[in-house]
Structure formats: structure tokens, C-alpha cells
Amino acid sequence: MALAAFVVGAALFRGETGAALLGLAFQARAGVDTTRDLPDGLHVALCGTGAPLPDPGRAGACTVVIAGQHIFVVDSGEGGARHIALMGIPNGRIEGVFLTHFHSDHIDGLGPMMLLRWTGRGATAPLPIYGPTGVERIVAGFDAAYATDSGYRTAHHGPKIAPPSGAGGKAVSFTPPVRGTLGSVEVYRANGLRVTAFSVEHGPVQPAVGYRFDYKGRSAVISGDTAASAALVANSKGVDLLVHEGLQPALVKRMTAALVARHQSGTAQITRDILTYHTSPEVAAQEAQAAGVKHLLFTHILPPVPFRIAYPAFLGRARQFYDGPITVGQDGMIFSLPAANRTIAFARLPVD
């Protein structure tokens, strides 16, 4: 009897302890806005640094750009919206999403992105989703897929929390420059922020673009998926921060060899194919040097690199070609470019 009583008591104690710890966690993190104390300027936060191949520490392609108090997202890979919430960046304040192209790993998180933004502030208008020609079809597909769910949420939470008019997205399309040219097109301008798009080299995927963000003398470029690109160099001239995709061919070839050894011929061929339309860290470093970039930040990491000790292997000889700072991106990183000076500050936000 004594043993039974002890077991029951221990179980109750664990339950009370767990509830108390969760209560503390809720008080510490629920509704937190980590953007509130950011200085005026341009801020870039990594909500997803992964690629299609599973990586336990990385969500799909997703980058937050904050200009002053205005929040935008570039690409919406799986898990990105959840990481935005965990980082304490209010989903409800997202004013737009910019898509670089329509590969699945850059759009498969759009459903949660639209949902959390809608219910996060009771939005009365859909989320603007900017993208090159064809974005209308993407947004229409997600709207159709989520229409039933949106109806459920309005019925359950009421039109004040989930106004029917605010569900889903609104496509805002633009015609990108002809592939292979160096020019750009302005796709957004408001509140001191200017966003331009330029075509990159991701064939056979077309259209595919990168974006440049300029705000109060600070600037950042997000490459999207691309092989070596003269347009990227031209449009990154003098930028403070270049957020560039990266694929290390030497490591991908090791992955291919392992797949062949296990008779996974189909996946092995995919890993061979991806070598042709991504950029190695070494080439990205040469591009950053040519453009006079102040800081090179890698995202869309291929192959998966789940532990920091392997980062030098991922970078390869990149530091030989670029004399500025290089960072291998991790989910939760935020880089701040204050308007008042030329510094770049770095911090980490929680993603778990």
C-alpha cells in the first residue's frame, strides 16, 4: 500500500510540476513581441534556412524582413510561419509575402502563413502575396484548399476574430526582367521601403527572382534559388547583407555516393541534378566580393548540415574568395541594420 501511495503521489507531483513549468513558459513567451524594441532600420530574421531534403533543425525557405515597424516575409516554406511565432515576431503584423519562385519548398507553408496572419489580428483583407507572373495560380490554389477550413474558423471563433473577408491571400503579380539581363523592377514602395526584383538563374524553373530591400540607407538582398548570376551581382552592389542560398557540391556528392550504395537510384539522380541550378559557397563568396557586399549570410543549406562542426566543410574554400564576414544561417538568427549607423548587429531568437 505504501508503495502504491508513493507512486500515485509522485505522479501527481510530476503533473503539478509540469503544469507549473508550462505556466511559467506561457507567461514568458505567449504574446511576446520581440520587434517592439528594435531600432529604426532594416532587420533580417531567418525563419527557415532549410531546403527540400529533411534537416531536423531547419524549417523550409523563409526570411523575415522588418523595415521600421513594417514586417514582410520572403518565401514561405514548411514550418516558417510556426518559427515566426516562436521567434516572437507577431504573425498578425505581416504586411506581405514575396515569393522568389514556385518550387514546393518555397510555397508549401503558405497555408499556415495566411492563417496565422489572419487570425493573429482579425485581418479584414487577405494577405498580399507578391510574386512573378504565375503567382495568381499559386494563391488561388491555396485559397481553394483552405476555403473549408476558413469557414470552420469563422463559424467557431466568430467574425470579429476571423472575419471572412480577411482569409487567404491576394496575388500581386509583376513581370520580372528578362532572364539573363541585369535590370530590376520595382515591386513595392511605401513607408520609406523600396523593394526591387531581378531575375536569377534557376532554369528550368522560370520565372525565378531575387529581391533587394532598401530602407533609410540600409540594404539587403535575398537571392532566392539560383546558380551563379550576373544579375545578382549587379543588384547587390554595396549592400549591407547578402542572404544567399548555398549548396556544397563536395558534400552533395558524398550524399549521392551513399544513396547509390543503398540502391536509391532515383534520389541519387535528384542529388546529381541539383548541382546544376544552385550556387556553391565558393562561387557565392566570389559574387559577394565582386559586389562589395558587407556581410554574406548563407541560407537554403544543401545538403543538410545538422551540426556546427560541419560548417567549415560546408563553406569549403569560401573564405579565400571574400574578405568580409561569412555566416552559415540558422533558424532564429536576426541581423539588425540600424538606420542611424553602418553597423550590423546579431542576435538569436528562440525557435523551440
FENCORRA-V720355 format. One record per residue. N is the residue number from 0. RES is the residue in one letter. PHI is phi in whole degrees, 0 to 359 (999 if undefined). PSI is psi in radians with two decimals (999 if undefined). NEAR is the number of other ideal C-beta (glycine too) atoms within 12 Angstrom. Layout:
N	RES	PHI	PSI	NEAR
N	RES	PHI	PSI	NEAR
//
This chain:
0	M	999	-0.73	7
1	A	298	-0.71	8
2	L	295	-0.75	9
3	A	298	-0.73	10
4	A	296	-0.68	11
5	F	296	-0.76	12
6	V	297	-0.79	13
7	V	297	-0.77	14
8	G	297	-0.73	14
9	A	297	-0.70	14
10	A	296	-0.73	14
11	L	296	-0.71	14
12	F	298	-0.75	14
13	R	297	-0.71	14
14	G	297	-0.77	14
15	E	294	-0.69	14
16	T	296	-0.78	14
17	G	298	-0.74	14
18	A	296	-0.71	14
19	A	295	-0.74	14
20	L	295	-0.72	14
21	L	296	-0.68	15
22	G	300	-0.75	14
23	L	297	-0.71	13
24	A	296	-0.73	16
25	F	299	-0.77	13
26	Q	297	-0.62	12
27	A	283	-0.53	13
28	R	237	-0.44	20
29	A	295	2.19	15
30	G	75	0.16	15
31	V	292	2.45	20
32	D	241	1.72	23
33	T	285	-0.14	29
34	T	274	-0.21	32
35	R	300	-0.67	15
36	D	259	0.18	13
37	L	291	2.44	30
38	P	291	2.75	21
39	D	300	2.30	25
40	G	158	-2.82	37
41	L	251	2.30	46
42	H	229	2.37	43
43	V	237	2.09	46
44	A	240	2.42	48
45	L	265	1.86	48
46	C	265	-0.15	51
47	G	193	1.98	47
48	T	249	0.22	44
49	G	268	-3.09	42
50	A	225	-3.04	38
51	P	300	-0.58	30
52	L	290	2.30	27
53	P	301	2.35	17
54	D	222	2.03	31
55	P	299	-0.40	15
56	G	258	0.09	25
57	R	227	2.26	39
58	A	281	3.01	45
59	G	293	2.99	38
60	A	309	2.13	48
61	C	192	2.19	53
62	T	224	2.28	53
63	V	265	2.36	52
64	V	238	2.16	46
65	I	245	2.14	44
66	A	244	1.88	36
67	G	65	-2.04	27
68	Q	249	0.33	24
69	H	253	2.20	30
70	I	249	2.27	40
71	F	228	2.86	45
72	V	229	2.41	51
73	V	251	2.05	50
74	D	66	2.71	53
75	S	218	1.22	52
76	G	285	2.90	45
77	E	303	2.29	30
78	G	87	-0.18	33
79	G	296	-0.77	47
80	A	296	-0.66	40
81	R	296	-0.73	28
82	H	294	-0.63	42
83	I	302	-0.78	46
84	A	296	-0.78	36
85	L	296	-0.53	28
86	M	284	-0.08	39
87	G	79	0.35	31
88	I	264	2.08	42
89	P	295	1.98	29
90	N	303	-0.60	38
91	G	295	-0.29	28
92	R	263	0.07	28
93	I	294	2.19	42
94	E	262	-0.22	34
95	G	180	2.72	38
96	V	240	2.32	51
97	F	252	2.10	45
98	L	263	2.31	54
99	T	278	-0.60	46
100	H	191	-3.08	43
101	F	247	0.39	35
102	H	302	2.55	31
103	S	303	-0.68	22
104	D	286	-0.06	38
105	H	254	-0.12	44
106	I	231	-0.17	40
107	D	286	-0.05	30
108	G	256	0.21	35
109	L	295	-0.61	43
110	G	303	-1.02	36
111	P	299	-0.60	37
112	M	300	-0.81	51
113	M	292	-0.73	44
114	L	297	-0.87	37
115	L	291	-0.56	34
116	R	291	-0.75	42
117	W	300	-0.98	38
118	T	283	-0.32	32
119	G	291	-0.36	27
120	R	218	0.15	22
121	G	62	0.78	22
122	A	301	2.43	33
123	T	258	-0.02	16
124	A	226	2.60	20
125	P	298	2.82	32
126	L	286	2.14	44
127	P	294	2.27	31
128	I	236	1.87	43
129	Y	272	2.45	37
130	G	189	2.86	40
131	P	292	3.00	38
132	T	315	2.25	25
133	G	111	-0.22	25
134	V	296	-0.44	37
135	E	300	-0.74	22
136	R	294	-0.69	19
137	I	297	-0.88	37
138	V	295	-0.72	34
139	A	299	-0.67	21
140	G	295	-0.78	23
141	F	293	-0.69	35
142	D	300	-0.73	27
143	A	294	-0.73	17
144	A	295	-0.57	22
145	Y	260	0.02	27
146	A	300	-0.76	21
147	T	296	-0.80	15
148	D	300	-0.75	23
149	S	300	-0.71	31
150	G	298	-0.74	16
151	Y	301	-0.76	16
152	R	289	-0.66	26
153	T	295	-0.74	25
154	A	297	-0.63	14
155	H	278	-0.84	13
156	H	266	-0.28	19
157	G	93	2.74	13
158	P	291	-0.27	21
159	K	286	-0.70	14
160	I	279	-0.68	21
161	A	229	1.28	32
162	P	299	2.26	22
163	P	305	-0.57	24
164	S	289	-0.26	16
165	G	261	-0.05	29
166	A	289	2.65	38
167	G	76	-2.73	39
168	G	230	2.88	41
169	K	235	2.04	29
170	A	289	2.33	31
171	V	235	1.74	26
172	S	264	2.73	27
173	F	217	2.75	29
174	T	266	1.99	20
175	P	286	2.86	38
176	P	300	2.71	29
177	V	300	2.36	17
178	R	303	2.36	27
179	G	96	-0.20	17
180	T	266	2.88	18
181	L	261	-0.10	20
182	G	285	3.10	21
183	S	219	2.89	30
184	V	233	2.46	29
185	E	282	2.23	23
186	V	243	-0.18	35
187	Y	200	2.44	31
188	R	207	2.07	16
189	A	188	2.59	17
190	N	54	0.63	19
191	G	85	-0.07	21
192	L	260	2.31	35
193	R	238	2.26	25
194	V	241	2.21	40
195	T	239	2.66	33
196	A	239	2.54	42
197	F	221	2.62	41
198	S	282	2.49	39
199	V	238	3.10	46
200	E	257	1.63	34
201	H	228	0.44	36
202	G	302	2.50	20
203	P	277	0.09	14
204	V	286	2.12	29
205	Q	206	2.27	24
206	P	281	2.76	35
207	A	214	2.29	39
208	V	226	2.80	50
209	G	248	2.92	51
210	Y	231	2.51	51
211	R	245	2.30	44
212	F	247	2.19	45
213	D	237	2.23	32
214	Y	211	2.06	34
215	K	48	0.82	25
216	G	83	-0.01	20
217	R	249	2.71	39
218	S	210	2.65	38
219	A	212	2.53	47
220	V	240	2.39	52
221	I	243	2.08	50
222	S	287	-0.49	53
223	G	67	-2.96	47
224	D	276	2.27	43
225	T	196	2.61	46
226	A	277	-3.06	32
227	A	309	2.35	27
228	S	219	2.06	40
229	A	294	-0.57	26
230	A	294	-0.66	38
231	L	297	-0.77	44
232	V	299	-0.80	33
233	A	298	-0.67	27
234	N	270	-0.04	41
235	S	256	0.13	42
236	K	305	2.08	26
237	G	73	0.18	24
238	V	290	2.66	40
239	D	290	-0.71	41
240	L	221	2.17	49
241	L	251	1.98	50
242	V	264	1.83	49
243	H	240	2.39	50
244	E	297	2.74	50
245	G	211	2.31	44
246	L	230	2.19	43
247	Q	265	1.83	39
248	P	303	-0.67	28
249	A	299	-0.67	23
250	L	284	-0.67	30
251	V	298	-0.67	35
252	K	295	-0.59	21
253	R	294	-0.69	20
254	M	297	-0.75	28
255	T	301	-0.77	27
256	A	299	-0.70	17
257	A	294	-0.68	17
258	L	293	-0.72	22
259	V	298	-0.73	18
260	A	298	-0.46	12
261	R	259	0.26	13
262	H	61	0.56	10
263	Q	263	1.21	16
264	S	294	-0.64	14
265	G	295	-0.88	14
266	T	295	-0.62	21
267	A	299	-0.69	22
268	Q	293	-0.64	14
269	I	299	-0.75	22
270	T	293	-0.44	32
271	R	287	-0.75	20
272	D	297	-0.65	19
273	I	293	-0.25	34
274	L	296	-0.40	24
275	T	274	-0.30	22
276	Y	228	0.52	29
277	H	232	3.07	41
278	T	243	2.32	41
279	S	287	2.68	34
280	P	304	-0.63	43
281	E	297	-0.79	29
282	V	291	-0.72	34
283	A	300	-0.67	46
284	A	296	-0.70	35
285	Q	296	-0.69	28
286	E	296	-0.76	40
287	A	298	-0.70	42
288	Q	295	-0.76	25
289	A	296	-0.58	25
290	A	274	-0.18	35
291	G	71	0.62	22
292	V	289	2.51	37
293	K	279	-0.54	30
294	H	208	2.32	37
295	L	252	2.16	45
296	L	236	2.15	43
297	F	267	2.45	46
298	T	221	-3.10	55
299	H	50	0.98	53
300	I	287	2.15	45
301	L	227	2.38	39
302	P	289	3.13	36
303	P	305	2.34	25
304	V	234	1.49	37
305	P	279	-0.06	21
306	F	221	2.50	16
307	R	296	-0.49	16
308	I	298	-0.34	10
309	A	268	-0.02	20
310	Y	300	-0.72	24
311	P	301	-0.62	19
312	A	293	-0.65	22
313	F	295	-0.78	40
314	L	290	-0.47	31
315	G	58	-2.21	28
316	R	262	0.35	21
317	A	305	-0.69	33
318	R	292	-0.25	24
319	Q	285	-0.35	14
320	F	252	-0.09	23
321	Y	218	2.26	31
322	D	262	0.14	18
323	G	261	3.13	25
324	P	290	2.48	22
325	I	236	2.34	33
326	T	233	2.32	36
327	V	275	2.04	38
328	G	293	2.55	47
329	Q	227	2.57	36
330	D	301	2.35	39
331	G	101	-0.22	31
332	M	291	2.49	36
333	I	225	2.31	38
334	F	245	2.21	39
335	S	249	2.27	34
336	L	241	1.48	38
337	P	299	2.53	23
338	A	291	-0.42	25
339	A	279	-0.24	15
340	N	208	-2.97	16
341	R	252	0.25	19
342	T	281	2.82	19
343	I	233	1.98	31
344	A	261	2.68	24
345	F	230	2.45	23
346	A	211	2.95	21
347	R	240	2.40	21
348	L	246	2.59	32
349	P	291	2.49	24
350	V	232	0.27	33
351	D	216	999	19
//
